Amino acid sequence: MNTETVEMKNFEQSMYDLIVKASTDLPTDIRHAMEDARQKENAGTSALMALDAVVLNNDMALANRLPLCQDTGQLNWKIHVPVGTNQIEMKGAIERAMIRATQDALLRPNAVDPITGENSGNNLGPGLPAVEFIQWEEDHIDVKLMLKGGGSENKSVQYTLPCELDGLGFVGRDLDGVRKCILHAIYAAQGQGCAPGFLGVGVGGDRTGSFKTAKEQLYRLINDINPDEDLRKVEDYILDKAQTFGIGTLGFGGETTLLSCKIGKMNRVPASFFVSVLYMCWAFRRLGVTVDPETGDITNWTYDGPHEGPKAAKTAKSESKEIIRLETPISEKTIRTLNVGDVVSIHGMMYTGRDKLHKHLVDQEENDCPVDLDGHVIFHCGPVVRKEEGNWVVKAAGPTTSARCEPYQGDVMKRYGLRAALGKGGLGEKTRAALQEHGGVYLNGIGGAAQFHADTIKKIHGVDYLDFGIPEAMWHMEVDGFLAVVTMDSKGNSIHKDVEKSSFEKLKELADPVF
């Protein structure tokens, strides 16, 4: 592509259209995988309720052209171009398309300075966007885009072999060692990466190349066949054994923990043996297009096909499981009646706060909070919002991974009188002790289901700490029917701890060599 033969404005529009579709619609193979998981789940479980909500969420996002998950993540671009293409101008067009998509609330502003935490506001900054150009001898441009959310990225891991792994023992430099690393990564992720998830695995290379190989695997179709017979056997084995862990959807327990495992390899030096496991959440947003190098127009969409309508006769809102209504502010007496596994519906005011806000509230010498949090719920969420006619409007909102708030959550609850924290993936022992002492619960929302949850947010009444950036600000939300599951109660019980314990026992059963 060069400026003499291509309409760069057309290419910019094509990239904008690709961003929109990637953010608002799952590719066909991912939709089918999610539906297969839903069909296998048992009636009346929290896992089925969550999967029903996911089906509804995805259709809402597509119909309304809004982000299906509020964490639109980091945009990863992989572009094959004919020789002589002007890559500098192409990258500029991509940046302009990203700025537009951010302004249109199809992307959340996610680019922050690693030291100061300052948000650029437009998803651009040093190292972003992440664009890889590859020259080839074809006469068309191939663009692949992956939106990689932070929750799943945080559950990715790299192993250096040989090593020792809890539950699995010695891990050697061989195919069986690769098997053990992948099993351990699945166990370690639990439900925090929005399970059921997808894995890309890179074996060999240097540290950077190993992770790059892992990412390459996520561009493969779910039902493809690995040409390497040894790696194919491991892929099939992992997909089978992962379901026995019982981690299930969002860590609630259930029949499906993993939806695919794809493995690639690259040569290594004798001294090093790396196994990199890249985790992707159920909201697997990767799409691609073929672009005409003369016009800049899209000529074909990859990974895509006709979508069937949802097969679910019910959604989570109509699930027969009893739903307990909670109106904020909530009394300690009411909170202490709740038990793990209860499904609750929240009505009234709710306030967002991620780890940056929690740290700020703990660091204050006095109870310096702009609102009275006594009896309320703090929502671990970085929403996608937009100002329309002078008012803030929520475009997407769902729970973020709560683990980042663990150092502060218990102190914030006791100091400010909070009765519930709402997020995904659970919290640790410090918070569990505070819930018992203070009288509180942890509520697990449906990770990734940003339209399903946003539909219950009726109004934004205000915002504080906007200088923290949109994701980290404190949004004052009026909600009506926000659905969540009690996964940690005031009696010291924790579904997350129980699932982790039981899945560890399953992990140990797989320690003996297989390959």
CORWO-V656095 format. One record per helix or strand. SS is the DSSP state (alpha for helix, beta for strand). FROM is the first residue (numbers start at 1). LEN is the number of residues. If there is no record, write none. Layout:
BEGIN
ss = [SS,SS]
from = [FROM,FROM]
len = [LEN,LEN]
END
This chain:
BEGIN
ss = [alpha,alpha,alpha,beta,alpha,beta,beta,beta,beta,beta,beta,alpha,beta,beta,beta,alpha,beta,alpha,alpha,alpha,beta,beta,beta,beta,alpha,beta,alpha,beta,alpha,beta,beta,beta,beta,alpha,beta,alpha,beta,alpha,beta,alpha,beta,beta,alpha]
from = [8,28,46,74,87,112,119,125,128,130,141,150,157,163,169,175,197,207,229,249,258,274,285,298,316,323,332,343,355,377,384,391,401,402,420,429,441,450,457,466,474,494,495]
len = [17,13,19,9,17,1,1,1,1,7,8,4,4,3,3,15,8,11,17,3,9,7,7,5,3,5,4,10,9,3,5,6,1,15,5,10,4,5,8,3,15,1,14]
END
